[in-house]
């Protein structure tokens, strides 16, 4: 993120440099050439210019998305500086009061002429409010931009991935709220609908309508938004979206008018929670319940791929949600069908070096494979699970690990990205490849041989990383 700081004093410049970096790419603008030269020689990005001229900010390439901080030390000329920034197109403006005796009165005076600016005092820099406020302002700008873009569309499609999970469905509800639309004007759809027992229970308890969408129907919509998924997931079906919001690793090969992809977030619902809060959107109990359940599910209640922002979103949504409904939704995990596959996995699986690997053969749905991978990771002395099965002529593989060893996403990309779809995070990953392509690459194998082959690939991948460490110990 880029920030332009218009300052007068060296102490403010050095303080802002310490507080804002490395989160922001900070450039400083000062009126004194002598001060600019001294600080530039000290390694700071400082330029001399007249802060009261509009062309100063045009030359500095100020855009509506540039955070501009203006020091206010009580001297004259501040209003002219703010006018110049506004005339150049700056909208995210923060005035930093330095030694102002009556800051509240000063803020009120400035906001009467510049209602969009935010006023902070020097003391607030050290508690984190400035970074929080910057981030929220940028999110608010992004949300307002895509809200305007979608406003004149007659029909909107909010497209989810196949067999959508709680995070996808909750994100769809949240986005529909942000777009101020109904289920008639903004359809939440999926090419392959909901099948997992716990997700069906969520659909029924929260009355979520996920409409079946055929690929040929997609061009009929005026705007296309995608949540918890990116266009590459649908090869040959869609290569452009008007909006993409996702927490999975960013992919290439598609275009989007707007996108917000944050791979360090534990769920897409966390991103949408920030979007809702940034524009002060009211969150209904139904939507809050769906989002809370989604964050809890995607992070395994903060045991996997969770960060401070996920905890913050969870804390914000908790008092707005129906905890009883969440407990009811969580009660659908174990079914007789899943239990049968747990037993089958145990009979056909192989264990080596704390890696559990199994091939289930023909499998009714992808969720069974993911469930088995999650289930066996709970066993004592198991650090990796690699479970695969055949779904609709494709080999589907789910990989799970405890999160502190090698990256599961790197594993599936290494061996399967060239013949299908493969990706994920450090602790969880997935590959979907045509079974015919799998056999072309690895040979025609019996069921028990598939398990052994995949296990050998995992061991090769892990040993490749461990070998240099052993050499260092011997040295």
C-alpha positions as CSV (number, residue, x, y, z in Angstrom):
1,X,0.0,0.0,0.0
2,X,1.2,3.5,-0.8
3,X,1.2,6.4,1.5
4,X,2.3,10.1,0.9
5,X,3.1,12.0,4.1
6,X,3.2,15.8,3.9
7,X,5.3,16.9,6.9
8,X,7.1,19.9,8.4
9,X,9.2,18.4,11.2
10,X,11.9,15.7,11.2
11,X,10.5,14.0,14.4
12,X,7.2,13.5,12.7
13,X,8.8,12.1,9.6
14,X,10.9,9.6,11.5
15,X,8.0,8.6,13.7
16,X,5.7,7.9,10.7
17,X,8.5,6.0,9.0
18,X,8.8,3.7,12.1
19,X,5.1,3.2,12.5
20,X,4.0,2.8,8.8
21,X,6.8,0.6,7.4
22,X,6.9,-2.1,6.3
23,X,3.1,-2.2,6.0
24,X,3.1,0.8,3.7
25,X,5.3,2.2,1.0
26,X,5.9,5.6,2.5
27,X,7.0,8.7,0.5
28,X,7.5,12.0,2.3
29,X,7.0,15.5,1.0
30,X,8.5,18.6,2.8
31,X,8.7,22.2,1.9
32,X,12.3,22.7,3.2
33,X,14.9,21.6,0.6
34,X,17.6,21.5,3.4
35,X,15.5,19.0,5.5
36,X,14.7,17.0,2.4
37,X,18.4,16.6,1.5
38,X,19.4,15.7,5.0
39,X,16.7,13.0,5.4
40,X,17.2,11.7,1.9
41,X,20.9,11.2,2.7
42,X,19.8,9.3,5.8
43,X,17.9,6.8,3.6
44,X,14.4,8.1,3.7
45,X,12.3,8.7,0.6
46,X,11.8,12.5,1.0
47,X,11.2,15.1,-1.8
48,X,11.0,18.9,-1.5
49,X,7.9,20.5,-3.0
50,X,5.3,23.2,-2.3
51,X,2.4,21.4,-0.4
52,X,-0.1,24.1,-1.2
53,X,0.1,23.5,-5.0
54,X,-2.2,21.1,-6.8
55,X,0.4,20.1,-9.3
56,X,2.6,18.9,-6.5
57,X,0.2,16.0,-5.9
58,X,-0.4,15.4,-9.5
59,X,3.3,14.9,-10.0
60,X,3.3,12.7,-7.0
61,X,0.7,10.5,-8.7
62,X,-1.9,10.8,-5.9
63,X,-5.0,8.7,-6.7
64,X,-8.2,8.1,-4.8
65,X,-6.5,5.0,-3.3
66,X,-3.4,6.8,-2.0
67,X,-3.3,7.4,1.8
68,X,-2.3,11.0,2.4
69,X,-1.1,12.1,5.9
70,X,-0.8,15.8,6.5
71,X,1.0,17.1,9.6
72,X,-1.0,19.8,11.5
73,X,1.3,21.8,13.8
74,X,-1.1,24.8,14.1
75,X,0.7,26.8,11.4
76,X,-1.2,28.6,8.6
77,X,-1.6,27.0,5.2
78,X,-3.2,23.7,6.2
79,X,-6.5,24.5,4.5
80,X,-4.7,25.4,1.2
81,X,-2.8,22.1,1.4
82,X,-6.0,20.1,1.9
83,X,-7.6,21.9,-1.0
84,X,-4.7,21.1,-3.3
85,X,-4.8,17.4,-2.3
86,X,-8.6,17.3,-2.9
87,X,-8.2,19.1,-6.3
88,X,-5.6,16.5,-7.3
89,X,-8.0,13.7,-6.6
90,X,-6.9,12.6,-3.1
91,X,-9.8,11.2,-1.0
92,X,-8.1,9.2,1.8
93,X,-6.8,12.1,3.8
94,X,-5.6,12.0,7.4
95,X,-4.6,15.0,9.4
96,X,-2.1,14.3,12.2
97,X,-2.4,16.8,15.0
98,X,1.1,17.6,16.6
99,X,1.0,19.6,19.8
100,X,-2.5,20.9,19.1
101,X,-4.0,22.0,22.5
102,X,-7.7,21.6,21.5
103,X,-7.7,18.7,19.0
104,X,-11.4,18.1,19.1
105,X,-12.2,21.7,18.2
106,X,-9.6,21.7,15.5
107,X,-11.0,18.5,14.0
108,X,-14.5,20.0,14.0
109,X,-13.3,23.1,12.2
110,X,-11.5,21.1,9.5
111,X,-14.3,18.7,9.0
112,X,-16.8,21.5,8.4
113,X,-14.8,22.3,5.2
114,X,-13.4,18.8,4.5
115,X,-16.0,16.3,5.8
116,X,-14.2,13.2,4.4
117,X,-10.9,13.7,6.3
118,X,-9.9,11.8,9.4
119,X,-8.2,13.5,12.3
120,X,-5.6,11.7,14.6
121,X,-3.3,12.9,17.3
122,X,0.4,12.0,17.6
123,X,-0.4,9.8,20.7
124,X,-2.7,7.6,18.6
125,X,0.1,6.6,16.3
126,X,1.7,4.2,18.8
127,X,-1.4,2.1,19.6
128,X,-2.1,1.0,16.0
129,X,-5.2,3.1,15.2
130,X,-3.5,4.7,12.2
131,X,-2.8,1.4,10.5
132,X,-6.2,0.1,11.3
133,X,-7.9,3.3,10.0
134,X,-5.8,3.2,6.8
135,X,-6.7,-0.4,6.1
136,X,-10.4,0.2,6.8
137,X,-10.4,3.3,4.5
138,X,-8.9,1.4,1.7
139,X,-11.4,-1.5,2.1
140,X,-14.2,1.1,2.2
141,X,-13.0,2.6,-1.0
142,X,-12.9,-0.8,-2.7
143,X,-16.3,-1.8,-1.5
144,X,-17.9,1.5,-2.6
145,X,-16.3,1.1,-6.1
146,X,-17.7,-2.3,-6.7
147,X,-21.1,-1.4,-5.2
148,X,-21.4,1.4,-7.8
149,X,-20.3,-0.9,-10.6
150,X,-22.9,-3.5,-9.7
151,X,-25.7,-0.9,-9.0
152,X,-27.2,-0.7,-12.5
153,X,-27.1,-4.5,-13.2
154,X,-30.5,-6.1,-13.7
155,X,-29.3,-9.6,-12.8
156,X,-26.2,-10.6,-10.8
157,X,-24.7,-14.0,-10.4
158,X,-22.8,-14.8,-7.2
159,X,-21.0,-18.0,-8.3
160,X,-19.7,-20.5,-5.8
161,X,-17.4,-23.5,-6.3
162,X,-18.8,-26.9,-6.9
163,X,-20.4,-28.6,-3.8
164,X,-20.1,-25.3,-1.9
165,X,-19.0,-25.3,1.7
166,X,-20.1,-23.0,4.6
167,X,-17.5,-20.4,3.7
168,X,-18.7,-20.1,0.1
169,X,-22.4,-20.0,1.0
170,X,-21.9,-17.5,3.9
171,X,-19.7,-15.3,1.7
172,X,-22.4,-15.3,-1.0
173,X,-25.0,-14.1,1.6
174,X,-22.7,-11.4,2.8
175,X,-21.9,-10.1,-0.7
176,X,-25.6,-10.1,-1.5
177,X,-26.1,-7.9,1.5
178,X,-23.3,-5.6,0.4
179,X,-24.9,-5.2,-3.0
180,X,-28.3,-4.5,-1.4
181,X,-30.0,-7.1,-3.4
182,X,-32.6,-9.9,-3.0
183,X,-32.3,-13.6,-4.0
184,X,-34.2,-12.6,-7.2
185,X,-31.8,-9.9,-8.4
186,X,-28.7,-11.6,-7.1
187,X,-28.7,-15.3,-7.6
188,X,-26.3,-17.4,-5.4
189,X,-25.5,-20.3,-7.7
190,X,-23.2,-23.3,-8.2
191,X,-22.7,-25.6,-11.2
192,X,-22.7,-28.5,-8.9
193,X,-24.9,-28.0,-5.8
194,X,-24.6,-28.8,-2.1
195,X,-24.3,-32.5,-1.1
196,X,-22.3,-32.8,2.1
197,X,-24.6,-33.7,5.1
198,X,-23.4,-30.8,7.4
199,X,-23.7,-28.3,4.5
200,X,-27.2,-29.5,3.7
201,X,-28.1,-29.0,7.3
202,X,-26.8,-25.5,7.1
203,X,-28.8,-24.8,3.9
204,X,-32.0,-26.1,5.6
205,X,-31.5,-24.4,8.9
206,X,-30.6,-21.0,7.4
207,X,-32.9,-21.2,4.4
208,X,-30.0,-20.6,1.9
209,X,-31.0,-21.0,-1.8
210,X,-28.0,-22.2,-3.9
211,X,-29.4,-22.3,-7.4
212,X,-28.1,-24.8,-10.0
213,X,-26.4,-23.0,-12.8
214,X,-25.5,-24.5,-16.2
215,X,-22.4,-23.1,-17.9
216,X,-24.4,-21.8,-20.8
217,X,-26.5,-19.7,-18.4
218,X,-23.6,-17.6,-17.1
219,X,-23.5,-15.1,-20.0
220,X,-27.2,-14.3,-19.4
221,X,-26.2,-12.4,-16.2
222,X,-25.3,-8.7,-16.3
223,X,-22.6,-9.0,-13.7
224,X,-20.6,-12.0,-12.4
225,X,-19.2,-12.1,-8.9
226,X,-17.2,-15.1,-7.4
227,X,-16.6,-15.7,-3.8
228,X,-14.3,-18.4,-2.2
229,X,-13.2,-19.4,-5.7
230,X,-11.5,-17.9,-8.8
231,X,-12.3,-18.4,-12.5
232,X,-9.4,-20.9,-13.1
233,X,-11.5,-23.4,-11.1
234,X,-13.9,-23.7,-14.1
235,X,-11.5,-24.3,-17.0
236,X,-13.1,-23.6,-20.3
237,X,-16.2,-22.2,-18.7
238,X,-15.4,-18.7,-17.4
239,X,-12.3,-16.6,-17.9
240,X,-13.6,-13.2,-16.7
241,X,-15.4,-12.0,-13.6
242,X,-16.5,-8.6,-12.5
243,X,-15.6,-9.3,-8.8
244,X,-13.5,-12.0,-7.2
245,X,-13.2,-12.3,-3.4
246,X,-11.2,-15.2,-2.1
247,X,-8.6,-16.4,0.5
248,X,-7.1,-19.1,-1.6
249,X,-3.7,-18.6,-3.5
250,X,-4.1,-16.2,-6.4
251,X,-4.2,-17.8,-9.8
252,X,-3.5,-16.5,-13.2
253,X,-5.2,-16.9,-16.6
254,X,-8.3,-14.8,-16.0
255,X,-9.3,-11.1,-15.8
256,X,-11.4,-9.3,-13.1
257,X,-12.6,-5.7,-12.8
258,X,-12.3,-5.8,-9.1
259,X,-10.7,-8.4,-6.8
260,X,-9.8,-8.8,-3.2
261,X,-7.6,-11.9,-2.6
262,X,-6.0,-12.3,0.9
263,X,-4.2,-15.6,1.2
264,X,-3.2,-14.9,4.8
265,X,-6.8,-15.0,5.9
266,X,-8.3,-18.2,7.2
267,X,-11.6,-17.7,5.4
268,X,-13.3,-15.7,2.7
269,X,-16.0,-14.8,5.3
270,X,-13.4,-12.9,7.3
271,X,-12.7,-10.7,4.2
272,X,-16.4,-10.1,3.7
273,X,-16.8,-9.3,7.4
274,X,-14.2,-6.5,6.9
275,X,-16.1,-5.3,3.8
276,X,-19.4,-5.1,5.8
277,X,-17.8,-3.3,8.7
278,X,-15.9,-0.9,6.4
279,X,-19.2,0.6,5.1
280,X,-21.1,0.2,8.3
281,X,-23.5,-2.4,6.8
282,X,-26.0,-3.9,9.2
283,X,-25.4,-7.7,9.5
284,X,-28.6,-9.8,10.0
285,X,-28.6,-12.7,12.5
286,X,-28.9,-15.2,9.6
287,X,-25.9,-13.8,7.8
288,X,-23.9,-13.5,11.0
289,X,-24.7,-17.1,11.9
290,X,-23.6,-18.3,8.5
291,X,-20.3,-16.3,8.6
292,X,-19.5,-17.3,12.1
293,X,-20.0,-21.0,11.3
294,X,-17.9,-20.5,8.1
295,X,-15.0,-19.0,10.0
296,X,-15.2,-21.8,12.6
297,X,-15.3,-24.5,9.9
298,X,-12.6,-23.2,7.6
299,X,-10.1,-22.6,10.5
300,X,-11.1,-25.8,12.4
301,X,-12.0,-23.4,15.2
302,X,-8.6,-21.6,14.9
303,X,-6.5,-24.7,14.7
304,X,-5.6,-24.2,11.1
305,X,-4.7,-21.2,8.9
306,X,-6.1,-18.7,11.3
307,X,-4.8,-15.2,12.0
308,X,-5.6,-12.2,14.2
309,X,-8.1,-10.9,11.6
310,X,-10.1,-14.2,11.8
311,X,-10.3,-14.0,15.5
312,X,-11.4,-10.3,15.3
313,X,-14.1,-11.2,12.8
314,X,-15.3,-14.1,14.9
315,X,-15.5,-11.8,18.0
316,X,-17.4,-9.2,16.1
317,X,-19.9,-11.7,14.7
318,X,-20.4,-13.8,17.8
319,X,-23.0,-11.5,19.6
320,X,-24.9,-11.1,16.3
321,X,-25.2,-14.8,15.6
322,X,-27.5,-17.7,16.8
323,X,-25.2,-20.0,18.7
324,X,-27.9,-22.7,19.0
325,X,-28.2,-22.9,15.2
326,X,-24.5,-23.4,14.9
327,X,-24.5,-26.3,17.4
328,X,-27.3,-27.9,15.3
329,X,-25.3,-27.5,12.1
330,X,-22.2,-29.1,13.7
331,X,-24.2,-32.2,14.6
332,X,-24.3,-33.5,11.1
333,X,-20.6,-34.6,10.7
334,X,-20.8,-38.4,11.2
335,X,-23.0,-40.5,8.9
336,X,-23.2,-44.2,8.2
337,X,-21.8,-43.6,4.7
338,X,-18.8,-41.7,6.0
339,X,-18.2,-44.4,8.7
340,X,-18.1,-47.1,6.0
341,X,-15.4,-45.1,4.1
342,X,-13.4,-44.6,7.4
343,X,-13.3,-48.4,7.7
344,X,-12.4,-48.9,4.0
345,X,-9.6,-46.3,4.3
346,X,-8.2,-48.2,7.3
347,X,-8.3,-51.5,5.4
348,X,-6.6,-50.2,2.3
349,X,-4.4,-47.5,3.8
350,X,-0.6,-47.6,4.3
351,X,1.4,-45.9,7.0
352,X,5.0,-44.8,6.8
353,X,7.0,-42.2,8.6
354,X,3.9,-40.7,10.2
355,X,2.2,-40.4,6.8
356,X,-1.2,-42.1,6.3
357,X,-2.0,-42.7,2.6
358,X,-5.0,-44.4,1.1
359,X,-6.9,-44.8,-2.2
360,X,-10.7,-45.2,-1.8
361,X,-11.4,-46.1,-5.4
362,X,-14.8,-45.0,-6.8
363,X,-16.2,-42.4,-4.4
364,X,-19.7,-40.8,-4.5
365,X,-18.6,-37.2,-3.7
366,X,-15.5,-35.1,-3.1
367,X,-16.5,-34.4,0.5
368,X,-16.0,-38.0,1.5
369,X,-12.3,-37.8,0.5
370,X,-11.8,-34.5,2.4
371,X,-13.6,-35.9,5.5
372,X,-11.3,-39.0,5.6
373,X,-8.2,-36.9,5.3
374,X,-9.4,-34.7,8.2
375,X,-10.4,-37.8,10.3
376,X,-7.1,-39.7,10.0
377,X,-5.1,-36.6,10.8
378,X,-6.5,-36.8,14.3
379,X,-4.8,-40.2,14.9
380,X,-1.8,-40.4,17.2
381,X,1.6,-40.3,15.3
382,X,-0.1,-39.1,12.1
383,X,1.4,-35.9,10.7
384,X,0.3,-36.1,7.1
385,X,-2.8,-37.6,5.4
386,X,-3.1,-38.1,1.7
387,X,-6.4,-39.5,0.6
388,X,-7.6,-40.0,-2.9
389,X,-10.6,-41.4,-4.8
390,X,-12.3,-41.5,-8.1
391,X,-15.2,-39.0,-8.6
392,X,-16.7,-38.7,-12.1
393,X,-13.7,-40.1,-13.9
394,X,-11.3,-37.8,-12.0
395,X,-8.8,-38.6,-9.3
396,X,-9.5,-36.3,-6.4
397,X,-6.8,-36.0,-3.7
398,X,-7.1,-34.3,-0.3
399,X,-3.9,-33.6,1.6
400,X,-3.7,-32.5,5.2
401,X,-0.8,-32.0,7.6
402,X,-0.2,-30.4,11.0
403,X,1.0,-27.1,9.5
404,X,4.6,-26.9,10.6
405,X,6.2,-29.3,8.1
406,X,6.5,-28.8,4.3
407,X,3.8,-27.1,2.3
408,X,0.9,-29.4,1.3
409,X,0.1,-27.0,-1.6
410,X,3.6,-27.2,-2.9
411,X,3.3,-31.1,-2.9
412,X,0.2,-31.3,-5.1
413,X,1.4,-28.6,-7.4
414,X,4.8,-30.4,-7.9
415,X,3.3,-33.7,-9.0
416,X,-0.2,-32.9,-10.4
417,X,-0.4,-29.3,-11.7
418,X,0.8,-30.4,-15.1
419,X,-2.1,-32.9,-15.6
420,X,-4.9,-31.2,-13.8
421,X,-5.9,-28.7,-11.1
422,X,-3.7,-28.5,-8.0
423,X,-3.2,-26.0,-5.2
424,X,-3.7,-25.2,-1.5
425,X,-2.1,-23.9,1.7
426,X,0.7,-25.2,3.9
427,X,-1.7,-27.4,6.0
428,X,-4.2,-28.4,3.4
429,X,-4.3,-28.9,-0.3
430,X,-6.3,-30.5,-3.1
431,X,-5.7,-31.9,-6.6
432,X,-8.2,-32.9,-9.2
433,X,-6.9,-34.7,-12.3
434,X,-8.4,-36.8,-15.0
435,X,-7.8,-40.4,-14.0
436,X,-6.7,-41.2,-17.5
437,X,-4.0,-38.5,-17.3
438,X,-2.9,-39.9,-13.9
439,X,-2.4,-43.3,-15.5
440,X,-0.6,-41.8,-18.5
441,X,1.9,-40.2,-16.1
442,X,2.3,-42.9,-13.4
443,X,1.2,-46.1,-15.2
444,X,-1.8,-48.3,-15.0
445,X,-1.9,-49.3,-11.4
446,X,-4.1,-51.5,-9.2
447,X,-5.9,-49.9,-6.3
448,X,-3.3,-51.0,-3.8
449,X,-0.6,-49.8,-6.1
450,X,-2.1,-46.3,-6.3
451,X,-1.8,-46.0,-2.6
452,X,1.8,-47.1,-2.7
453,X,2.7,-44.8,-5.6
454,X,1.2,-41.7,-3.9
455,X,2.9,-42.6,-0.6
456,X,6.3,-42.8,-2.4
457,X,5.7,-39.3,-3.9
458,X,5.1,-37.8,-0.5
459,X,8.2,-39.5,0.9
460,X,10.2,-38.2,-2.0
461,X,8.9,-34.7,-1.5
462,X,9.6,-34.7,2.3
463,X,13.0,-36.4,2.0
464,X,14.1,-33.9,-0.6
465,X,13.7,-31.2,2.1
466,X,15.3,-33.1,4.9
467,X,18.4,-34.2,3.1
468,X,20.3,-30.8,3.4
469,X,19.5,-30.6,7.1
470,X,21.1,-34.0,7.8
471,X,24.2,-32.9,6.0
472,X,24.4,-29.7,8.1
473,X,24.2,-31.8,11.3
474,X,27.0,-34.1,10.1
475,X,29.2,-31.2,9.3
